Amino acid sequence: MGIQIAPSILAADFARLADEAAAVSNADWLHVDVMDNHFVPNLTLGLPVVESLAKATDTPLDLHLMIEDPDRWAPDYVEAGASSVTFHVEACRAPIRTAREIRAKGARAAMALKPATPIEPYEDILSELDMILIMTVEPGFGGQKFLDVCVPKIRRTKELLDKHGLDLWIEIDGGVSAETIERCAEAGADVFVAGSAVYAADDPNAMVEKLRDLAAKAAG
């Protein structure tokens, strides 16, 4: 599988989403943050925009639901065109059922953890998932500073996956840049969400390649 880079359109120009998706044509995923102004204090986009974006790009969409009641909405985002759907365990009432519904509709199922949420209580349900998303900032806003305190959790998550022989991806979201990506890759992460670092660069595609190379070298 190797290292994967998922530029976040939260840092893109929302008036030009199709063009902004094309600007990172060498990315592995396009990360889409769905916020509802309830689970997190921000409001972004919903099903109609996701459906339109899926038709406008060949890059698979990595949906990150920062919303209340993801059990109700997650399957709809698969139908809208998402190839991966992540729900927050803090908001999900039935994570196993929701993960199975996402998978049944043909997408990868992922579970997100806020910085202060430990991975250990969810050890028994890891086999129901395709990916774990470890937030390295508090969810809700782009452009935040990377939280180093989350790096040990990345390492512990990798150890749990190895313990059970599970081939889940570990995704990192928040403050990912050329200055922070190596320590996360060394700890065991392999999918990296980068917003400002990519879209603020003079050449977003070149930054995607730089981040991928840095992470690959750090991962060994």
Backbone as CSV, one residue per row, in Angstrom:
resi,resn,N_x,N_y,N_z,CA_x,CA_y,CA_z,C_x,C_y,C_z
1,MET,0.834,-1.197,0.000,0.000,0.000,0.000,0.866,1.243,0.000
2,GLY,1.839,1.311,0.902,2.733,2.447,0.918,2.119,3.704,1.503
3,ILE,2.857,4.780,1.397,2.428,6.068,1.923,1.384,6.693,1.000
4,GLN,0.340,7.283,1.610,-0.711,7.940,0.834,-0.912,9.367,1.353
5,ILE,-1.121,10.284,0.423,-1.339,11.685,0.769,-2.751,12.086,0.347
6,ALA,-3.456,12.726,1.277,-4.851,13.125,1.045,-4.999,14.621,1.306
7,PRO,-4.818,15.463,0.287,-5.009,16.903,0.477,-6.435,17.215,0.926
8,SER,-6.537,18.141,1.876,-7.846,18.502,2.421,-8.405,19.732,1.718
9,ILE,-9.593,19.596,1.165,-10.199,20.735,0.470,-10.689,21.796,1.443
10,LEU,-10.588,21.533,2.746,-10.928,22.574,3.720,-10.023,23.789,3.525
11,ALA,-8.824,23.563,2.994,-7.881,24.645,2.758,-7.940,25.161,1.314
12,ALA,-8.849,24.615,0.521,-8.960,25.002,-0.880,-9.944,26.154,-1.048
13,ASP,-10.057,26.645,-2.268,-11.024,27.689,-2.613,-12.357,27.018,-2.920
14,PHE,-13.326,27.176,-2.035,-14.603,26.499,-2.188,-15.367,26.941,-3.442
15,ALA,-15.026,28.086,-3.995,-15.699,28.551,-5.209,-15.141,27.867,-6.455
16,ARG,-14.013,27.132,-6.289,-13.353,26.509,-7.434,-12.968,25.064,-7.083
17,LEU,-13.869,24.310,-6.498,-13.498,22.996,-5.991,-13.022,22.045,-7.082
18,ALA,-13.629,22.057,-8.246,-13.188,21.167,-9.322,-11.758,21.498,-9.738
19,ASP,-11.454,22.790,-9.859,-10.094,23.215,-10.216,-9.106,22.864,-9.106
20,GLU,-9.526,23.034,-7.862,-8.651,22.740,-6.739,-8.371,21.234,-6.639
21,ALA,-9.346,20.424,-7.003,-9.123,18.978,-7.045,-8.120,18.627,-8.141
22,ALA,-8.235,19.289,-9.274,-7.308,19.043,-10.382,-5.894,19.492,-10.044
23,ALA,-5.757,20.457,-9.146,-4.440,20.981,-8.774,-3.618,19.982,-7.971
24,VAL,-4.265,18.927,-7.477,-3.562,17.881,-6.727,-3.838,16.526,-7.382
25,SER,-3.665,16.486,-8.681,-4.007,15.291,-9.462,-3.163,14.077,-9.105
26,ASN,-2.005,14.280,-8.481,-1.158,13.149,-8.103,-1.431,12.662,-6.679
27,ALA,-2.445,13.225,-6.033,-2.797,12.788,-4.675,-3.451,11.414,-4.717
28,ASP,-3.363,10.705,-3.598,-3.992,9.389,-3.499,-5.476,9.499,-3.184
29,TRP,-5.815,10.513,-2.412,-7.194,10.768,-2.000,-7.430,12.272,-1.985
30,LEU,-8.689,12.646,-2.023,-9.088,14.018,-1.755,-9.900,13.984,-0.464
31,HIS,-9.383,14.638,0.568,-10.005,14.588,1.891,-11.083,15.667,1.991
32,VAL,-12.279,15.252,2.374,-13.425,16.161,2.428,-13.979,16.191,3.845
33,ASP,-13.895,17.349,4.495,-14.402,17.504,5.855,-15.851,17.967,5.841
34,VAL,-16.707,17.175,6.438,-18.126,17.518,6.571,-18.373,17.906,8.027
35,MET,-18.688,19.177,8.266,-18.911,19.683,9.619,-20.320,20.262,9.727
36,ASP,-20.947,20.067,10.879,-22.369,20.419,11.013,-22.662,21.563,11.989
37,ASN,-21.616,22.165,12.564,-21.801,23.241,13.545,-22.483,22.748,14.821
38,HIS,-22.436,21.447,15.049,-22.969,20.864,16.288,-21.889,20.006,16.952
39,PHE,-21.435,18.966,16.249,-20.347,18.148,16.790,-19.057,18.954,16.864
40,VAL,-18.854,19.820,15.891,-17.722,20.755,15.896,-18.259,22.162,15.624
41,PRO,-17.549,23.192,16.079,-18.049,24.566,15.922,-17.721,25.181,14.566
42,ASN,-18.134,24.509,13.519,-17.920,25.032,12.173,-18.915,24.353,11.248
43,LEU,-19.179,24.971,10.118,-20.126,24.446,9.139,-19.461,24.475,7.778
44,THR,-19.427,23.323,7.096,-18.754,23.300,5.800,-19.721,22.935,4.675
45,LEU,-19.776,21.678,4.309,-20.566,21.270,3.150,-21.282,19.958,3.445
46,GLY,-22.168,19.568,2.533,-22.963,18.368,2.749,-23.087,17.513,1.508
47,LEU,-24.128,16.700,1.477,-24.296,15.699,0.427,-24.296,16.263,-0.991
48,PRO,-25.003,17.357,-1.300,-25.019,17.829,-2.687,-23.641,18.216,-3.216
49,VAL,-22.825,18.853,-2.374,-21.485,19.253,-2.807,-20.599,18.024,-3.001
50,VAL,-20.703,17.057,-2.100,-19.926,15.824,-2.232,-20.295,15.102,-3.521
51,GLU,-21.581,15.029,-3.816,-22.034,14.364,-5.037,-21.486,15.063,-6.284
52,SER,-21.497,16.388,-6.282,-20.976,17.142,-7.421,-19.470,16.978,-7.549
53,LEU,-18.764,17.006,-6.428,-17.310,16.873,-6.447,-16.896,15.491,-6.943
54,ALA,-17.630,14.465,-6.533,-17.311,13.102,-6.968,-17.406,12.969,-8.486
55,LYS,-18.307,13.712,-9.089,-18.458,13.670,-10.543,-17.387,14.496,-11.253
56,ALA,-16.763,15.428,-10.522,-15.824,16.363,-11.136,-14.368,15.928,-11.028
57,THR,-14.097,14.834,-10.297,-12.712,14.395,-10.132,-12.616,12.879,-10.192
58,ASP,-11.470,12.396,-10.658,-11.211,10.953,-10.661,-10.504,10.513,-9.385
59,THR,-10.065,11.473,-8.570,-9.407,11.140,-7.314,-10.452,10.658,-6.312
60,PRO,-10.258,9.508,-5.684,-11.255,9.011,-4.721,-11.420,9.961,-3.541
61,LEU,-12.648,10.060,-3.064,-12.965,10.965,-1.966,-12.887,10.249,-0.617
62,ASP,-12.168,10.877,0.301,-11.997,10.401,1.673,-12.828,11.320,2.564
63,LEU,-14.030,10.875,2.909,-14.970,11.707,3.668,-14.724,11.599,5.171
64,HIS,-14.626,12.732,5.826,-14.436,12.792,7.269,-15.656,13.479,7.868
65,LEU,-16.520,12.686,8.493,-17.762,13.210,9.039,-17.547,13.712,10.462
66,MET,-17.526,15.017,10.624,-17.464,15.636,11.947,-18.850,16.164,12.263
67,ILE,-19.764,15.204,12.444,-21.180,15.536,12.583,-21.810,14.695,13.685
68,GLU,-22.929,15.192,14.193,-23.749,14.385,15.082,-24.519,13.352,14.257
69,ASP,-24.833,12.244,14.871,-25.616,11.172,14.253,-25.001,10.638,12.961
70,PRO,-23.701,10.286,12.968,-23.104,9.704,11.755,-23.720,8.357,11.400
71,ASP,-24.317,7.676,12.393,-24.995,6.405,12.105,-26.066,6.611,11.033
72,ARG,-26.753,7.737,11.105,-27.829,8.034,10.144,-27.286,8.450,8.787
73,TRP,-26.203,9.223,8.774,-25.774,9.877,7.540,-24.653,9.187,6.784
74,ALA,-23.842,8.404,7.459,-22.668,7.826,6.804,-22.988,7.044,5.523
75,PRO,-23.993,6.160,5.512,-24.269,5.422,4.276,-24.649,6.323,3.103
76,ASP,-25.292,7.448,3.392,-25.689,8.361,2.318,-24.478,8.961,1.620
77,TYR,-23.378,9.153,2.347,-22.187,9.722,1.738,-21.487,8.720,0.824
78,VAL,-21.646,7.433,1.094,-21.153,6.428,0.152,-21.947,6.531,-1.153
79,GLU,-23.252,6.641,-1.033,-24.092,6.756,-2.219,-23.810,8.043,-2.990
80,ALA,-23.335,9.080,-2.279,-23.008,10.348,-2.935,-21.686,10.285,-3.699
81,GLY,-20.907,9.205,-3.471,-19.686,9.041,-4.238,-18.412,8.873,-3.444
82,ALA,-18.491,8.814,-2.116,-17.289,8.658,-1.302,-16.736,7.240,-1.409
83,SER,-15.412,7.134,-1.471,-14.757,5.829,-1.493,-14.335,5.384,-0.099
84,SER,-14.266,6.333,0.829,-13.958,6.041,2.225,-14.764,7.000,3.084
85,VAL,-15.364,6.486,4.150,-16.163,7.331,5.043,-15.702,7.109,6.476
86,THR,-15.346,8.209,7.130,-14.875,8.170,8.506,-15.905,8.798,9.432
87,PHE,-16.254,8.093,10.491,-17.146,8.629,11.521,-16.358,8.804,12.808
88,HIS,-16.773,9.758,13.628,-16.128,9.953,14.931,-16.766,9.033,15.958
89,VAL,-15.942,8.278,16.662,-16.463,7.349,17.648,-17.158,8.103,18.780
90,GLU,-16.749,9.339,19.033,-17.376,10.125,20.101,-18.826,10.484,19.776
91,ALA,-19.184,10.451,18.490,-20.533,10.814,18.076,-21.365,9.615,17.639
92,CYS,-20.727,8.469,17.506,-21.386,7.291,16.934,-21.988,6.419,18.029
93,ARG,-23.241,6.067,17.868,-23.919,5.230,18.856,-23.735,3.738,18.572
94,ALA,-23.536,3.382,17.320,-23.410,1.969,16.936,-22.273,1.818,15.926
95,PRO,-21.017,1.933,16.370,-19.896,1.937,15.429,-19.760,0.672,14.589
96,ILE,-20.044,-0.483,15.164,-19.923,-1.717,14.383,-20.968,-1.745,13.278
97,ARG,-22.205,-1.439,13.627,-23.272,-1.433,12.615,-22.991,-0.398,11.528
98,THR,-22.556,0.775,11.931,-22.283,1.830,10.958,-21.133,1.440,10.038
99,ALA,-20.070,0.878,10.607,-18.943,0.431,9.782,-19.393,-0.631,8.785
100,ARG,-20.215,-1.554,9.232,-20.684,-2.609,8.332,-21.575,-2.058,7.227
101,GLU,-22.375,-1.053,7.536,-23.229,-0.447,6.512,-22.391,0.295,5.469
102,ILE,-21.352,0.976,5.918,-20.459,1.670,4.983,-19.803,0.658,4.051
103,ARG,-19.289,-0.421,4.632,-18.629,-1.449,3.827,-19.602,-2.128,2.883
104,ALA,-20.808,-2.381,3.356,-21.801,-3.070,2.523,-22.158,-2.263,1.278
105,LYS,-22.041,-0.959,1.378,-22.343,-0.097,0.232,-21.127,0.117,-0.673
106,GLY,-19.982,-0.491,-0.298,-18.843,-0.492,-1.196,-17.712,0.457,-0.883
107,ALA,-17.739,1.100,0.300,-16.673,2.033,0.661,-15.857,1.480,1.828
108,ARG,-14.705,2.075,2.047,-13.892,1.747,3.209,-14.476,2.440,4.435
109,ALA,-14.468,1.740,5.566,-15.023,2.284,6.805,-13.888,2.660,7.745
110,ALA,-13.966,3.875,8.292,-12.919,4.350,9.187,-13.526,4.980,10.428
111,MET,-12.770,4.913,11.523,-13.197,5.488,12.793,-12.186,6.541,13.219
112,ALA,-12.676,7.730,13.572,-11.809,8.829,13.983,-11.819,8.993,15.493
113,LEU,-10.669,9.417,16.009,-10.508,9.686,17.432,-10.002,11.105,17.626
114,LYS,-10.655,11.863,18.513,-10.142,13.172,18.886,-8.819,13.003,19.639
115,PRO,-8.048,14.078,19.784,-6.747,13.952,20.455,-6.803,13.306,21.835
116,ALA,-7.831,13.586,22.621,-7.896,13.056,23.989,-8.590,11.704,24.090
117,THR,-9.053,11.150,22.962,-9.751,9.860,22.974,-8.745,8.731,22.791
118,PRO,-8.641,7.816,23.751,-7.670,6.722,23.630,-8.132,5.659,22.641
119,ILE,-7.186,4.916,22.089,-7.506,3.844,21.155,-7.860,2.541,21.878
120,GLU,-7.301,2.336,23.055,-7.400,1.036,23.723,-8.833,0.528,23.958
121,PRO,-9.822,1.380,24.315,-11.170,0.855,24.535,-11.808,0.255,23.277
122,TYR,-11.231,0.518,22.113,-11.835,0.060,20.862,-11.051,-1.079,20.222
123,GLU,-10.176,-1.684,21.005,-9.341,-2.774,20.481,-10.173,-3.901,19.896
124,ASP,-11.293,-4.227,20.523,-12.088,-5.375,20.092,-12.865,-5.139,18.799
125,ILE,-12.999,-3.893,18.363,-13.775,-3.654,17.142,-12.889,-3.237,15.959
126,LEU,-11.591,-3.278,16.138,-10.694,-2.857,15.064,-10.880,-3.694,13.803
127,SER,-11.221,-4.968,13.979,-11.384,-5.842,12.812,-12.578,-5.459,11.946
128,GLU,-13.460,-4.603,12.451,-14.620,-4.152,11.685,-14.288,-2.945,10.794
129,LEU,-13.054,-2.469,10.886,-12.681,-1.217,10.231,-11.626,-1.432,9.160
130,ASP,-11.487,-0.436,8.285,-10.426,-0.424,7.284,-9.350,0.601,7.617
131,MET,-9.683,1.552,8.476,-8.739,2.622,8.795,-9.082,3.250,10.141
132,ILE,-8.050,3.716,10.838,-8.203,4.513,12.051,-7.669,5.912,11.739
133,LEU,-8.476,6.922,12.012,-8.036,8.309,11.837,-7.732,8.903,13.210
134,ILE,-6.473,9.269,13.408,-6.059,9.896,14.655,-5.924,11.389,14.412
135,MET,-6.792,12.150,15.069,-6.731,13.604,14.937,-5.511,14.134,15.696
136,THR,-4.734,14.957,15.026,-3.559,15.563,15.650,-3.765,17.057,15.876
137,VAL,-5.023,17.482,15.798,-5.507,18.786,16.270,-6.927,18.538,16.764
138,GLU,-7.499,19.501,17.457,-8.909,19.393,17.820,-9.744,19.603,16.564
139,PRO,-10.683,18.720,16.258,-11.447,18.843,15.011,-12.323,20.094,14.986
140,GLY,-12.468,20.644,13.787,-13.373,21.771,13.617,-12.828,22.914,12.789
141,PHE,-11.518,23.062,12.755,-10.926,24.170,12.011,-9.625,23.737,11.353
142,GLY,-9.340,24.282,10.180,-8.081,24.027,9.518,-7.016,24.975,10.021
143,GLY,-5.762,24.690,9.642,-4.664,25.593,9.957,-4.171,25.563,11.388
144,GLN,-4.562,24.543,12.170,-4.118,24.475,13.561,-2.719,23.876,13.681
145,LYS,-2.088,24.126,14.817,-0.755,23.612,15.072,-0.811,22.140,15.477
146,PHE,0.078,21.363,14.929,0.194,19.933,15.208,0.423,19.683,16.695
147,LEU,-0.296,18.679,17.244,-0.181,18.331,18.660,0.739,17.121,18.821
148,ASP,1.953,17.390,19.312,2.936,16.313,19.483,2.468,15.242,20.462
149,VAL,1.568,15.602,21.365,1.111,14.635,22.370,0.364,13.462,21.735
150,CYS,-0.013,13.593,20.467,-0.752,12.532,19.789,0.160,11.469,19.181
151,VAL,1.447,11.764,19.069,2.362,10.811,18.426,2.423,9.473,19.168
152,PRO,2.486,9.439,20.499,2.484,8.139,21.177,1.233,7.313,20.873
153,LYS,0.101,7.970,20.656,-1.122,7.227,20.326,-1.009,6.567,18.960
154,ILE,-0.334,7.223,18.035,-0.094,6.609,16.726,0.687,5.308,16.919
155,ARG,1.719,5.387,17.735,2.567,4.215,17.969,1.792,3.100,18.660
156,ARG,0.977,3.452,19.637,0.186,2.431,20.349,-0.845,1.800,19.421
157,THR,-1.407,2.591,18.533,-2.377,2.050,17.572,-1.709,1.050,16.647
158,LYS,-0.528,1.399,16.172,0.226,0.471,15.300,0.545,-0.811,16.039
159,GLU,0.899,-0.716,17.304,1.205,-1.906,18.092,-0.022,-2.801,18.251
160,LEU,-1.197,-2.192,18.445,-2.433,-2.978,18.552,-2.747,-3.700,17.245
161,LEU,-2.578,-3.005,16.140,-2.838,-3.624,14.842,-1.887,-4.791,14.601
162,ASP,-0.619,-4.595,14.932,0.355,-5.673,14.766,0.030,-6.851,15.683
163,LYS,-0.413,-6.538,16.889,-0.764,-7.579,17.864,-1.830,-8.514,17.320
164,HIS,-2.805,-7.943,16.604,-3.918,-8.741,16.098,-3.747,-9.121,14.624
165,GLY,-2.624,-8.748,14.033,-2.384,-9.090,12.638,-3.336,-8.408,11.677
166,LEU,-3.727,-7.184,11.989,-4.699,-6.452,11.182,-3.996,-5.504,10.207
167,ASP,-4.528,-5.439,9.003,-3.928,-4.603,7.957,-4.740,-3.325,7.769
168,LEU,-4.954,-2.602,8.856,-5.677,-1.324,8.785,-4.707,-0.197,8.475
169,TRP,-5.209,0.817,7.783,-4.426,2.029,7.580,-4.559,2.913,8.814
170,ILE,-3.511,3.675,9.104,-3.551,4.683,10.154,-3.421,6.040,9.479
171,GLU,-4.461,6.843,9.603,-4.493,8.161,8.970,-4.287,9.242,10.035
172,ILE,-3.567,10.295,9.657,-3.304,11.422,10.540,-3.896,12.671,9.916
173,ASP,-4.565,13.473,10.734,-5.222,14.677,10.232,-5.022,15.818,11.224
174,GLY,-4.348,16.881,10.756,-4.196,18.062,11.593,-2.757,18.523,11.717
175,GLY,-2.449,19.651,11.107,-1.117,20.217,11.230,-0.039,19.436,10.509
176,VAL,-0.427,18.595,9.546,0.557,17.809,8.803,1.291,18.712,7.820
177,SER,2.618,18.662,7.864,3.452,19.493,6.996,4.803,18.810,6.828
178,ALA,5.678,19.456,6.084,7.028,18.909,5.918,7.763,18.842,7.249
179,GLU,7.346,19.657,8.204,8.007,19.687,9.508,7.479,18.624,10.465
180,THR,6.298,18.073,10.215,5.687,17.147,11.171,5.462,15.738,10.625
181,ILE,5.470,15.556,9.314,5.035,14.284,8.732,5.980,13.134,9.070
182,GLU,7.276,13.432,9.201,8.235,12.344,9.416,8.034,11.641,10.750
183,ARG,7.758,12.402,11.805,7.607,11.761,13.115,6.354,10.884,13.159
184,CYS,5.333,11.260,12.400,4.110,10.450,12.346,4.339,9.170,11.540
185,ALA,5.072,9.290,10.442,5.368,8.114,9.620,6.245,7.136,10.394
186,GLU,7.205,7.667,11.120,8.086,6.816,11.922,7.297,6.075,12.997
187,ALA,6.231,6.722,13.515,5.408,6.107,14.566,4.446,5.056,14.026
188,GLY,4.222,5.061,12.698,3.373,4.023,12.124,2.242,4.491,11.234
189,ALA,2.075,5.805,11.060,1.005,6.303,10.185,1.379,6.101,8.723
190,ASP,0.370,5.909,7.884,0.656,5.737,6.463,-0.259,6.536,5.540
191,VAL,-1.287,7.178,6.078,-2.158,8.048,5.279,-2.149,9.424,5.944
192,PHE,-1.872,10.455,5.163,-1.653,11.777,5.739,-2.555,12.821,5.086
193,VAL,-3.373,13.461,5.908,-4.228,14.555,5.452,-3.447,15.846,5.597
194,ALA,-3.336,16.601,4.522,-2.605,17.868,4.561,-3.424,18.924,3.838
195,GLY,-3.774,19.976,4.562,-4.588,21.032,3.970,-3.761,22.236,3.596
196,SER,-3.471,23.069,4.579,-2.733,24.303,4.336,-1.373,24.045,3.705
197,ALA,-0.688,22.991,4.145,0.651,22.708,3.626,0.627,22.497,2.118
198,VAL,-0.445,21.895,1.619,-0.544,21.619,0.180,-1.102,22.816,-0.576
199,TYR,-2.244,23.326,-0.138,-2.926,24.353,-0.921,-2.306,25.747,-0.787
200,ALA,-1.466,25.944,0.211,-0.756,27.219,0.317,0.568,27.196,-0.440
201,ALA,0.951,26.024,-0.944,2.206,25.894,-1.681,2.070,26.487,-3.081
202,ASP,3.196,26.954,-3.628,3.189,27.492,-4.991,2.800,26.421,-5.996
203,ASP,3.214,25.180,-5.731,2.899,24.046,-6.598,2.331,22.927,-5.726
204,PRO,1.002,22.832,-5.598,0.409,21.814,-4.729,0.833,20.391,-5.079
205,ASN,0.910,20.069,-6.372,1.319,18.723,-6.758,2.734,18.416,-6.292
206,ALA,3.623,19.393,-6.409,5.001,19.193,-5.965,5.061,18.987,-4.455
207,MET,4.212,19.697,-3.718,4.186,19.510,-2.266,3.660,18.128,-1.900
208,VAL,2.681,17.630,-2.631,2.198,16.264,-2.398,3.355,15.280,-2.544
209,GLU,4.148,15.433,-3.585,5.283,14.537,-3.807,6.330,14.675,-2.699
210,LYS,6.575,15.907,-2.265,7.554,16.131,-1.198,7.110,15.451,0.090
211,LEU,5.849,15.624,0.448,5.340,15.000,1.666,5.397,13.479,1.571
212,ARG,5.047,12.942,0.414,5.077,11.491,0.227,6.505,10.962,0.391
213,ASP,7.462,11.651,-0.188,8.855,11.229,-0.107,9.375,11.295,1.329
214,LEU,9.075,12.387,2.031,9.509,12.526,3.414,8.953,11.402,4.295
215,ALA,7.665,11.110,4.121,7.025,10.070,4.936,7.587,8.687,4.601
216,ALA,7.802,8.432,3.313,8.319,7.126,2.894,9.708,6.871,3.473
217,LYS,10.558,7.886,3.453,11.907,7.733,4.001,11.872,7.525,5.516
218,ALA,10.976,8.246,6.192,10.869,8.107,7.648,10.312,6.754,8.050
219,ALA,9.395,6.222,7.223,8.780,4.924,7.528,9.753,3.776,7.305
220,GLY,10.794,4.040,6.511,11.801,3.014,6.263,11.359,2.015,5.228
